[in-house]
Amino acid sequence: MFSTRNGVFTSLSLQLFILALLSIKMAMSQQILTLEFGSEMLQNNSIFELDRVGEDSSTSIQCLTSRTDCCDSTSSTGSVGTGNWYSPSGTTLTRLVGTPQGVDFYRERYLGGIDLRRRNNATSPEGIYRCQIPRVGPTGDADILYIGLYLEGNGMYV
């Protein structure tokens, strides 16, 4: 309990109270970021079979956030959709428009998430993909989840 002197908070008690309020505010502003494959929850930094990833929502890797203003092409606040998937080389994956040659992995945004999709049964690039969604506010910080995509039988699976 907060200590008082003649019904007034002491300086230490007031500082602790302010810190508690700030902690609550920070916890409420934190987004929750998860990876899913259909109904299967994936762990951050897990290894997954590349050839299981496909082009529709039931076979894509979904990076889901609790942010209500993410990740559609335009959010309710009018801002451009945020967050992205990045390839093992660090290249930003873009939205598939038309049928461009050489695009094997792409992203699809929607309210609350971004899918990682694979087309044409691509077998590369194997490696670590990352989903990155900025946190709300001016800090420039982001929440990031990683997943390794590899073909079965290449030594990554026992």
C-alpha positions in Angstrom: 0.0 0.0 0.0 1.1 3.6 -0.5 2.5 5.2 2.6 1.1 8.6 3.5 2.0 11.3 6.0 -1.1 13.1 7.3 -3.1 11.8 4.3 -0.6 12.9 1.7 1.4 10.5 -0.5 5.1 10.5 0.2 7.5 11.2 -2.7 8.5 7.6 -3.0 4.9 6.4 -2.9 4.0 8.9 -5.6 6.9 7.8 -7.8 6.0 4.1 -7.4 2.4 4.9 -8.3 3.4 6.8 -11.4 5.7 3.9 -12.5 2.9 1.4 -12.0 0.6 3.6 -14.2 3.3 3.8 -16.9 3.8 0.0 -16.8 0.1 -0.6 -17.2 0.0 1.9 -20.1 3.0 0.2 -21.8 1.5 -3.3 -21.3 -1.8 -2.1 -22.8 0.0 -0.6 -25.9 2.1 -3.7 -26.6 1.0 -5.7 -29.6 0.8 -9.4 -29.6 2.4 -11.0 -32.6 2.0 -14.7 -33.5 2.8 -17.0 -36.4 0.2 -19.5 -37.6 -0.2 -22.1 -40.3 -3.9 -22.9 -40.7 -4.9 -23.8 -37.1 -1.3 -24.7 -36.1 0.5 -22.2 -33.9 4.2 -21.8 -34.8 6.9 -20.8 -32.4 9.2 -17.9 -33.1 12.6 -19.1 -34.4 11.1 -22.4 -35.5 11.9 -24.5 -38.5 9.1 -25.3 -41.0 8.9 -27.3 -44.2 9.1 -24.9 -47.1 7.0 -27.2 -49.4 4.0 -27.0 -47.1 3.6 -23.2 -47.8 1.2 -22.3 -50.6 -0.8 -19.5 -52.1 -4.0 -19.4 -50.1 -4.9 -18.4 -46.6 -5.0 -22.1 -45.4 -1.5 -22.8 -46.7 0.3 -19.5 -46.0 2.2 -18.6 -42.9 0.2 -16.0 -41.2 1.9 -13.3 -39.1 -0.9 -12.0 -36.9 -1.0 -8.9 -34.7 -3.3 -7.6 -32.0 -2.9 -4.1 -33.5 -6.3 -2.9 -34.8 -4.7 -0.5 -37.3 -2.5 -3.0 -39.0 -1.9 -4.4 -41.7 -4.5 -3.7 -44.4 -3.4 -1.7 -47.4 -5.1 1.3 -45.8 -6.1 1.3 -42.2 -9.1 2.9 -40.5 -6.8 5.8 -39.7 -6.0 6.3 -43.4 -2.4 5.3 -43.1 -0.7 3.0 -45.5 -0.6 -0.6 -44.3 2.4 -1.4 -42.1 4.5 -4.4 -41.5 6.2 -6.7 -43.9 7.8 -10.1 -44.6 11.5 -10.2 -45.5 13.4 -12.9 -47.4 16.6 -14.6 -46.1 18.6 -12.0 -48.1 16.7 -9.2 -46.3 14.7 -8.2 -49.3 11.2 -6.8 -48.7 8.6 -9.2 -50.1 6.0 -7.3 -52.1 2.4 -8.0 -53.0 1.9 -10.2 -56.0 0.4 -8.1 -58.8 -0.3 -10.0 -62.0 2.0 -12.9 -62.8 5.5 -11.6 -62.7 8.3 -13.9 -63.6 10.8 -14.8 -60.9 8.5 -14.1 -57.9 8.4 -17.2 -55.8 7.5 -15.7 -52.4 5.3 -12.8 -51.7 3.2 -11.2 -49.0 -0.5 -10.5 -48.7 -1.7 -7.9 -46.2 -5.1 -7.8 -44.5 -6.5 -6.2 -41.4 -4.6 -7.8 -38.4 -2.0 -9.7 -40.4 0.4 -10.4 -43.2 0.6 -13.8 -45.0 3.8 -15.2 -46.4 2.9 -17.1 -49.6 4.8 -19.3 -52.0 3.9 -19.7 -55.7 4.7 -22.1 -58.4 5.9 -24.7 -56.0 9.1 -22.7 -55.5 11.9 -24.6 -53.7 14.1 -21.6 -52.9 15.3 -19.5 -51.4 15.6 -21.5 -48.2 16.5 -19.7 -45.0 15.3 -17.5 -42.3 12.2 -15.3 -43.1 11.1 -12.5 -40.8 7.8 -10.8 -40.2 8.3 -7.3 -38.9 5.4 -5.0 -37.6 6.2 -1.6 -36.2 4.9 -0.7 -32.8 2.5 2.2 -32.3 4.2 5.5 -31.6 7.1 7.5 -32.8 10.0 5.3 -31.5 10.6 3.3 -34.7 10.6 0.1 -32.7 9.1 -3.1 -34.2 8.1 -6.5 -33.1 9.8 -9.2 -35.2 9.2 -13.0 -35.6 11.5 -15.3 -37.5 10.8 -18.7 -39.2 13.3 -20.9 -41.0 11.9 -22.4 -44.2 13.8 -25.4 -45.5 13.0 -28.4 -47.8 12.7 -31.7 -45.9 15.7 -34.0 -46.3 18.3 -31.2 -46.5 19.7 -32.0 -43.1 17.5 -29.5 -41.2 15.1 -32.3 -40.1 16.0 -35.3 -38.0 
